[in-house]
Amino acid sequence: MKRQFPKPAELLELMQFKKPDLNARRRRLEAALTIHDLRAIAKRRTPAAAFDYTDGAAEGELSLHRARQAFEDIEFHPDILKPAERVDTGVEILGGRSSMPFGIAPTGFTRLMQTEGEIAGAGAAGDAGIPFTLSTLGTTSIEAVKAANPAGRNWFQLYVMRDRDISYRLVERAAAAGFDTLMFTVDTPVAGARLRDKRNGFSIPPQLSLNTVLNAIPRPWWWFDFLTTPKLEFASLSSTGGTVGDLLNAAMDPTISYDDLEVIREMWPGKLIVKGVQNVPDAVRLIDGGVDGIVLSNHGGRQLDRAPVPFHLLPQVVREVGRDATVMIDTGIMNGADIVASVALGAKFALIGRAYLYGLMAGGRTGVDRAIQILRTEIERTMTLLGVSSLEELEPRHVTQLSRLTPVAGQRVGEMTVEELGRSAE
């Protein structure tokens, strides 16, 4: 081959340097290509107590680990020579449209992670065209969330508290503010043992210790935000009095029952869904009882450790209640492909909690936008590679759940033995 001296003009074509971005927040968020990347940024920028509250789960954190592992242990089956040049990620859910098959889950203490808190989440959700859910233990009021997302879909998550009148007033406020869906949560009779929080002395307001101060030294921006913004409190419960511990104890009530569900259903004018369903018989009873939907959830692994994995439970529930029932799912979602797999197996919708909070901690409102954008891109790419143009085209044949946690032969799974469950799936 003939050699020649490099020509400067040709070298310039090959050496295109990216223009430096002087905006540090934008630079680090653009470099984040996955939710795991956002998590890494969040961990660097957030004090340990706040980060661990988001990142951690109950006891040995086995439920959370298993939920994430379940999504990794799937095999996709794409169709070939089936063009999907443009994909439609939109879905009708609970009487309204969502631009994607997921919304933002309810999270407590949110402004402790980053001071924009629920305002960032609601605004980002509204701009993206997906629902936002406010927690009973949120740090922004019902009315402020509505103001931040005036034209979007706002949902409210309800704990039925020991003092029922407190919960009833919250239901009335959410209805008056135009929230369209109420999420009745049933998996918190008592608080789970969240050991990271105990070790960190987690509370609102934060309890300062030598370790807290040392951990905060390399994160002055977090403390500046925390100390120069409005007082951190449970916004919807601030008028109820008592300490934070009192409020948490009041929010957890082991006496809630189907009677409470009926009372709330009579009060609430919009759609009513039940969150925290963890077995097939309960799912069947609720759907047959006329609730508008259920969320298969083990509370992100934050309540009962070793609880059922929602993604594993999903096919069984859909088989029993029918594919037309509104079955939703959360826990362990870290990739848009997780959401696509859930829809293929019969879920109508998914909820993201930690994934959104990692974005919030990484960059406030802009970080939440980035988390949603990452998931949107992953959903679109996965659908295109599977050869499906709309969510309606996704079917169970597109996904195989690979098994690591197989029950011992003869053991019962809900109402059936392992052998009976296998036969029913054939």
Secondary structure, DSSP 8 states (H G I E B T S, - for coil): -------HHHHHHH---------HHHHHHHH--SHHHHHHHHHHHS-HHHHHHHH--STT-HHHHHHHHHHHSEEE---SS---SS-B--EEETTEEESSSEEE---SSHHHHSTTHHHHHHHHHHHHT--EEE-TT-SS-HHHHHHHSSSS-EEEEE---SSHHHHHHHHHHHHHTT--EEEEE-S-SS----HHHHHHT--SS----HHHHHHHTT-HHHHHHHHTSS----GGGGGG-S-HHHHHHHH--TT--HHHHHHHHHH--SEEEEEEE-SHHHHHHHHHTT-SEEEE--GGGTSSTT---HHHHHHHHHHHH-TTS-EEE-SS--SHHHHHHHHHTT-SEEEESHHHHHHHHHHHHHHHHHHHHHHHHHHHHHHHHHT-SBGGG--GGGEEE--SS---TT-EETTEEHHHHHHHH-
